[in-house]
């Protein structure tokens, strides 16, 4: 069979049943005074067969949805249904009743009349008589807007006020019941059945259709005006003409309900734009706070004004770092190696064509070569501490200066007047300096 429109979307209803199974199951209770029943066949709920007419009295077979599945004081109930005889082509249809069973009163739509208890609230013509044709009937009880509404295939049949005693009659909540009933007093006993393709129910507050025109400030006409935000495409059965539905599921589509259906009117998500131009240079930021004091460094050794520690800031090349030890100006021959601070470095010395041998501190350099090998490439600094050759004369003087050695072996010039430059070099201001042939400095005290 073909449904009138798409099946109900389970995301938009509290309870949806498409009857795509073998048995009706424990969610429904079946009662009948017509010796008939209800089964699930070929994806439809089938009620009957039972006589089209009965005399006297009305025969009825009812299918009631469990209160565990649905019970509320307001609802919107939707049914996709058809009817068919077991033989022949009767001129009338059986009665299909949609009932909301309350605590003390029931609301019933029988295809022609809407009743609350024993009171008829309204009637409509155009009962579906064509057998085999599928209809979509929707019954709405909206307490928020105070309306009861019935529509068939999107056409409004009844729109009446909610009874004043609705809350008292419906109590804590109504349950859903669908029934096939025979017509009373006739003589056409043709067996007929009702086929229900889908049943859906949800809360009814805010779902009544209250479309109306409103004069706006420009003198034109606009419709409705409620906004709804929900994932996925809109449900045409919700709201009134003029209402807006925003799809929050990622499509960016905005719909408006027009003539009973939601139509896309705009799209909030566009294609990515082109790369923008480079912005102007921002102003200079404020002066940052002063940095923390650094860690005190190791004491350095001086020969004249030259610091002698050797620093390695990274791994050495393959084969190590080779330092020739030749006589002459600036030679390191005679310097004493004292130790290593920081990442490990292998220190080896070779002389007179022998093989490189690891050094043991303290070690006095002789002619040959020094090889330094470091594998650590972390960037941390390795410092090789060294001490220059001691000055001549022990504790004696040289051109008016006297010397003495401290506990670490460093020489102190007792009479020297010292000044320190901004880059850390030290100058003896009351002396003249003379370099010998090997590059060593001799200080002579000036008056």
C-alpha positions in Angstrom: 0.0 0.0 0.0 1.0 3.6 -0.4 1.0 6.0 2.5 -0.3 9.5 2.4 3.1 11.1 2.8 6.2 9.8 4.5 6.0 7.6 7.6 6.2 9.4 10.9 9.7 10.3 11.9 10.5 8.6 15.3 12.7 11.5 16.2 9.6 13.8 16.3 7.2 11.5 18.1 7.2 10.0 21.6 5.8 6.6 20.4 5.8 5.4 16.8 4.6 2.0 15.6 5.0 0.9 12.0 3.9 -2.7 12.8 6.8 -4.2 10.9 6.8 -7.4 12.9 5.0 -10.7 13.3 2.9 -10.3 16.5 1.1 -7.4 18.1 3.1 -7.8 21.3 2.6 -6.9 25.0 2.3 -3.1 24.4 -1.4 -3.5 23.4 -4.5 -5.0 24.9 -7.3 -6.2 22.6 -11.0 -6.4 23.6 -14.1 -7.3 21.5 -17.8 -8.0 21.8 -17.9 -9.1 18.2 -15.9 -12.3 18.5 -13.2 -10.6 16.5 -9.5 -9.8 17.1 -6.5 -7.9 16.0 -3.4 -9.2 14.3 -0.2 -7.9 12.6 -0.1 -8.9 8.9 2.2 -7.8 6.2 3.3 -4.7 8.2 -0.1 -3.6 9.2 -2.3 -3.8 12.3 -5.5 -5.6 11.1 -8.7 -5.3 13.2 -11.6 -7.6 12.4 -13.2 -9.0 10.3 -16.6 -8.1 11.8 -20.0 -7.1 10.4 -20.3 -3.7 8.8 -23.7 -3.3 10.5 -25.4 -4.9 13.5 -28.9 -4.9 14.8 -29.5 -4.3 17.6 -26.5 -2.6 19.3 -23.0 -1.7 18.1 -20.2 -4.3 17.9 -16.8 -3.1 18.7 -13.2 -4.4 18.7 -10.7 -2.1 20.5 -6.9 -2.0 20.6 -5.5 0.0 23.6 -1.9 1.2 23.9 -0.4 0.5 27.3 -0.2 3.4 29.8 3.5 2.4 30.2 4.0 3.6 26.6 1.7 6.6 26.6 -0.3 8.5 29.2 -0.5 12.3 29.3 -3.2 15.0 29.8 -2.5 16.4 26.3 -1.6 14.7 23.0 -1.4 14.6 19.3 -2.4 11.2 17.8 -1.8 10.3 14.2 -3.1 7.3 12.3 -2.5 6.1 8.7 -5.4 3.7 8.0 -7.7 2.2 5.4 -10.6 -0.3 5.4 -11.7 -3.2 3.1 -14.4 -5.8 3.0 -13.7 -9.5 2.8 -16.0 -9.6 -0.3 -18.2 -7.2 -2.3 -18.2 -3.5 -2.3 -20.3 -2.0 0.5 -21.6 1.5 0.1 -20.7 2.5 3.7 -17.5 2.2 5.7 -17.1 0.8 9.2 -16.7 3.3 12.1 -13.0 3.9 13.0 -12.9 5.4 16.5 -9.9 7.3 18.0 -10.4 7.5 21.8 -8.4 9.3 24.5 -9.5 7.4 27.7 -9.5 9.7 30.7 -10.1 9.0 34.4 -13.8 10.0 34.3 -14.4 11.0 30.6 -13.3 10.0 27.2 -12.6 12.0 24.1 -13.8 10.1 20.9 -13.6 10.9 17.2 -15.6 8.4 15.1 -15.0 9.9 11.7 -18.1 12.2 11.9 -18.5 13.4 15.5 -16.1 14.5 18.3 -17.6 13.8 21.7 -16.4 14.5 25.2 -18.2 12.0 27.5 -21.8 12.2 26.3 -21.5 15.7 24.9 -21.0 16.2 21.1 -18.4 19.0 20.6 -18.7 19.1 16.8 -19.5 17.2 13.6 -17.9 17.0 10.2 -18.9 15.6 6.9 -16.9 13.6 4.4 -16.5 10.3 6.2 -13.9 8.2 4.2 -16.1 5.7 2.3 -13.8 4.5 -0.4 -12.4 1.1 0.5 -8.7 0.5 -0.1 -7.8 4.2 0.1 -5.3 5.2 2.8 -6.1 8.2 5.0 -4.0 10.1 7.6 -6.1 11.2 10.5 -4.7 13.4 13.3 -6.4 14.3 16.6 -4.9 17.1 18.7 -5.6 18.1 22.3 -3.6 21.2 23.1 -4.1 22.5 26.6 -1.6 25.4 26.1 -3.7 26.9 23.3 -7.0 25.5 24.6 -8.0 23.8 21.4 -9.2 20.4 20.1 -8.5 19.8 16.4 -9.1 17.0 13.9 -7.6 16.8 10.4 -7.6 14.3 7.6 -4.9 14.2 5.0 -3.9 17.7 6.1 -7.4 19.1 5.7 -9.0 20.6 8.9 -12.2 18.9 9.9 -12.9 20.3 13.4 -11.4 23.1 15.5 -13.2 23.6 18.9 -12.3 25.0 22.3 -11.0 22.6 24.9 -13.8 21.7 27.3 -13.7 23.6 30.6 -13.7 20.4 32.6 -10.9 18.8 30.5 -8.3 18.6 33.3 -10.9 17.1 35.7 -12.1 14.5 33.2 -8.8 13.5 31.8 -7.2 13.3 35.2 -3.5 12.4 35.4 -3.5 11.5 31.7 -5.3 9.8 28.9 -4.4 6.6 27.2 -4.8 5.8 23.5 -7.4 3.4 22.1 -8.2 2.6 18.4 -11.5 0.7 17.6 -13.5 -0.6 14.7 -17.2 -0.4 15.4 -20.2 -1.6 13.3 -22.9 0.8 12.3 -26.1 0.4 14.3 -29.5 -0.7 12.9 -28.6 -1.8 9.3 -28.9 -5.1 7.6 -25.6 -5.2 5.7 -23.6 -7.9 7.5 -20.6 -7.8 5.1 -17.5 -8.7 7.1 -15.0 -5.7 6.9 -11.6 -5.1 8.4 -9.6 -2.0 9.3 -5.9 -1.8 8.4 -3.6 0.5 10.3 -0.2 1.2 8.7 1.3 3.4 11.4 0.4 4.9 14.8 2.2 7.9 16.3 1.6 9.9 19.5 3.3 12.8 21.2 2.6 15.6 23.6 0.0 18.0 22.2 0.7 21.3 23.9 1.8 23.9 21.3 0.9 21.7 18.3 -2.5 23.1 17.5 -2.7 25.0 14.2 -3.7 28.6 15.0 -2.8 30.2 11.6 -4.1 33.7 11.3 -3.3 36.9 9.4 -1.8 39.9 11.3 -1.4 43.5 10.1 2.3 44.6 10.5 3.6 48.1 10.7 4.2 48.4 7.0 0.6 47.7 6.2 1.3 44.3 4.6 0.2 40.9 5.8 2.2 38.3 7.6 1.3 34.9 9.0 1.9 33.2 12.4 5.3 33.7 13.9 6.5 31.0 16.3 10.0 29.7 15.9 10.9 26.0 16.5 14.4 24.6 16.8 14.9 20.9 16.2 17.2 18.6 14.3 16.2 17.4 10.9 13.5 18.5 8.4 10.2 19.9 9.8 7.0 18.1 10.5 4.2 19.7 8.5 1.7 18.6 11.2 3.2 20.9 13.8 2.4 24.6 14.2 0.6 27.1 12.1 1.1 28.8 8.8 3.8 31.5 9.2 5.7 29.5 11.8 9.4 29.0 11.3 11.4 25.8 11.7 15.2 26.0 12.1 17.0 22.7 11.4 19.6 22.4 14.1 21.0 19.1 12.7 23.7 20.9 10.7 22.0 21.6 7.4 21.6 25.4 8.1 18.1 25.4 6.5 15.3 27.7 7.7 11.8 26.7 6.8 8.4 28.6 7.0 5.1 26.9 7.1 3.0 28.0 4.1 -0.4 26.6 3.1 0.1 23.7 5.6 3.6 22.6 4.6 7.1 23.9 5.6 9.0 25.4 2.7 12.8 26.2 2.8 13.2 30.0 2.7 16.8 30.6 3.5 20.1 28.9 4.2 22.4 30.1 7.0 25.5 28.2 5.9 27.2 29.5 2.8 30.3 28.4 0.9 33.7 29.4 2.5 34.7 32.9 1.5 38.1 33.9 -0.1 41.2 34.5 2.0 41.1 37.9 3.5 43.8 40.5 3.1 46.7 40.8 5.6 45.7 43.1 8.4 47.8 46.1 9.5 50.6 45.7 12.0 49.4 45.9 15.5 50.8 48.4 18.1 53.8 47.3 20.2 52.8 45.5 23.3 53.7 46.7 26.8 57.1 46.0 28.3 57.2 42.5 29.7 58.2 41.8 33.3 61.8 41.3 34.2 63.1 37.8 33.9 64.2 35.7 36.8 67.8 35.8 37.9 69.9 33.1 36.2 71.8 30.4 38.0 75.3 31.4 39.2 78.0 30.3 36.7 81.2 28.4 37.5 84.2 30.6 38.5 86.3 31.4 35.4 90.1 31.5 35.1 91.9 34.4 33.5 95.2 34.8 31.7 95.6 38.5 31.3 92.0 39.3 30.1 91.2 36.0 28.4 88.8 33.5 30.0 90.1 29.9 29.6 87.1 27.6 30.2 86.1 25.8 27.0 82.3 25.6 26.3 80.6 22.9 24.1 76.9 23.6 23.3 76.1 20.6 21.2 77.3 17.2 19.9 80.7 17.2 18.3 81.3 16.1 14.6 82.0 12.5 13.7 85.6 11.8 14.9 85.4 14.4 17.7 86.6 18.0 18.0 90.4 18.1 17.4 92.4 20.9 19.1 96.1 21.0 18.1 98.7 21.6 20.9 101.6 23.3 19.2 104.3 25.7 20.6 103.9 29.4 19.8 101.8 32.4 20.6 98.5 31.5 22.2 99.4 27.9 22.8 97.6 25.8 25.4 100.7 23.8 26.2 101.1 23.9 30.0 97.5 24.6 30.7 96.0 22.3 33.4 92.6 20.6 32.8 90.6 20.5 36.0 87.3 18.8 35.2 84.0 18.9 33.3 80.6 20.4 34.2 77.3 19.6 32.3 76.6 16.9 29.7 79.4 14.2 29.5 82.3 14.7 27.1 85.1 12.2 26.4 88.5 14.0 26.6 91.6 12.3 25.0 95.2 13.4 24.5 97.8 12.3 22.0 101.6 13.1 21.9 104.6 12.0 19.9 102.5 10.0 17.5 101.1 7.7 20.1 97.4 6.7 20.3 94.8 8.9 21.9 94.5 8.2 25.6 91.7 9.4 28.0 92.9 12.0 30.4 92.6 12.0 34.2 92.0 15.3 36.0 94.0 17.3 36.8 95.9 16.9 33.5 98.7 19.2 32.2 98.6 19.6 28.4 101.8 18.8 26.5 102.5 19.1 22.8 100.4 17.0 20.5 96.6 17.2 20.2 93.4 17.1 22.3 90.2 15.3 21.1 86.8 16.1 22.6 83.9 13.8 21.8 80.3 14.6 22.9 77.1 12.7 21.7 74.5 14.7 23.6 72.6 17.1 21.3 70.2 18.6 23.8 71.7 22.1 23.5 72.8 22.1 27.2 76.3 23.6 27.7 79.3 21.5 28.7 82.1 23.5 30.3 85.7 22.1 30.3 87.4 23.9 33.2 91.1 24.7 32.7 93.8 26.8 34.4 96.7 28.6 32.8 100.3 28.1 33.6 101.2 29.6 36.9 103.2 32.8 37.0 107.0 32.8 37.6 108.4 33.6 41.0 106.1 31.8 43.4 104.9 34.3 45.9 107.4 37.0 44.6 106.7 40.1 42.6 107.1 41.1 39.0 107.8 44.7 38.3 106.3 45.8 41.6 103.4 43.2 41.8 103.3 40.3 44.3 101.3 37.1 43.8 99.8 34.4 45.9 97.7 31.4 45.0 94.2 30.7 46.5 92.9 27.3 47.6 91.8 26.5 44.0 95.2 27.3 42.5 94.2 30.6 41.0 96.7 33.5 41.2 95.8 36.7 43.0 97.7 40.0 42.0 97.8 41.8 45.3 98.5 45.3 44.2 96.5 45.3 41.0 93.8 47.9 40.5 90.9 46.1 38.7 88.0 47.4 36.6 85.4 45.2 35.0 83.9 46.1 31.6 80.3 45.6 30.6 81.0 42.4 28.8 82.7 40.9 31.8 86.4 41.3 30.8 88.8 42.5 33.5 91.4 45.3 33.0 94.3 46.0 35.3 94.4 49.8 35.2 97.8 50.3 37.1 99.9 48.2 34.8 101.3 47.9 31.3 101.2 44.6 29.3 103.9 43.1 27.1 103.4 39.9 25.1 106.3 37.5 24.8 107.1 35.4 21.7 104.7 32.7 22.8 101.8 35.1 23.3 101.9 35.1 27.1 101.3 38.5 28.8 103.7 40.2 31.3 102.3 42.9 33.5 104.5 45.7 34.8 103.2 47.9 37.5 103.1 51.6 36.8 103.6 54.3 39.3 
